[in-house]
Amino acid sequence: MRLIEKLKEFEQKYMFIRWATGGEYGKLVYAGDDFIEFDIINVDTMEYSETVLIHSPLILEVSIGGADVSRIVAEISSKVSLDER
């Protein structure tokens, strides 16, 4: 199985992605054969700071779980709950 095929299963999920020129926490918006669309989250403010399109072969590492990713999911979830009130 190719990495991009696996990433398609995790669209709209929060994760850490490291690619050839950087690495950031964010939300995977779209995973295609040629590129992925990734919304980067500023971990200090928990706001989306930018959207990047990354050429799929440049992806080096993807972390879907772990303490940092769980913290980001929890903080984003608490902001959604507060915004709905």
C-alpha positions in Angstrom: 0.0 0.0 0.0 1.3 3.4 -0.9 1.4 6.2 1.7 -1.0 8.4 -0.2 -3.6 5.6 -0.3 -3.4 5.4 3.5 -3.6 9.1 3.9 -6.9 9.2 2.0 -8.3 7.3 4.9 -7.3 10.1 7.3 -8.7 13.1 5.4 -10.3 15.7 7.7 -8.2 14.4 10.7 -5.5 16.3 12.7 -1.9 15.1 12.4 1.7 16.0 12.2 3.3 15.9 8.7 7.0 16.3 8.0 8.0 16.9 4.4 11.3 17.7 2.6 11.4 21.4 3.6 9.4 21.5 6.9 7.0 19.9 9.3 3.8 21.1 10.9 0.7 20.2 12.9 -2.6 20.6 11.1 -5.6 19.1 9.4 -5.4 17.0 6.3 -8.0 18.4 3.9 -7.3 16.4 0.8 -5.0 13.6 -0.2 -4.5 13.0 -4.0 -2.1 11.2 -6.1 -0.2 14.4 -7.0 -0.5 16.5 -3.9 -2.1 16.8 -0.5 -3.8 19.9 0.9 -2.9 20.6 4.5 -4.2 23.3 6.8 -1.4 24.3 9.2 -2.4 25.1 12.8 -0.4 27.6 14.9 0.0 25.6 18.1 0.2 28.7 20.3 -3.1 30.2 19.2 -4.8 27.0 17.9 -5.8 29.0 14.8 -5.3 27.9 11.2 -2.4 29.9 10.0 -2.1 28.8 6.3 -2.9 26.1 3.8 -0.1 24.3 2.0 -0.2 22.0 -1.0 2.6 19.4 -0.6 3.8 17.3 -3.5 3.1 13.7 -2.3 6.5 12.2 -3.0 8.1 14.9 -0.6 6.3 13.6 2.5 8.7 12.0 4.8 6.7 11.3 8.0 3.1 11.4 9.2 2.1 11.1 12.9 -1.6 10.6 13.4 -1.5 9.8 17.1 0.6 10.7 20.1 0.5 13.2 22.9 0.9 16.4 20.9 -1.7 15.5 18.3 -4.1 14.5 21.1 -3.5 17.9 22.8 -4.3 19.7 19.5 -7.5 17.7 19.0 -8.6 18.4 22.6 -7.9 22.1 22.3 -9.7 22.4 18.9 -12.6 20.4 20.3 -12.9 22.7 23.3 -12.9 25.8 21.0 -15.7 24.3 18.9 -17.8 23.6 22.1 -17.3 27.2 23.3 -18.1 28.7 19.9 -21.4 26.8 19.8 -22.7 28.3 23.0 
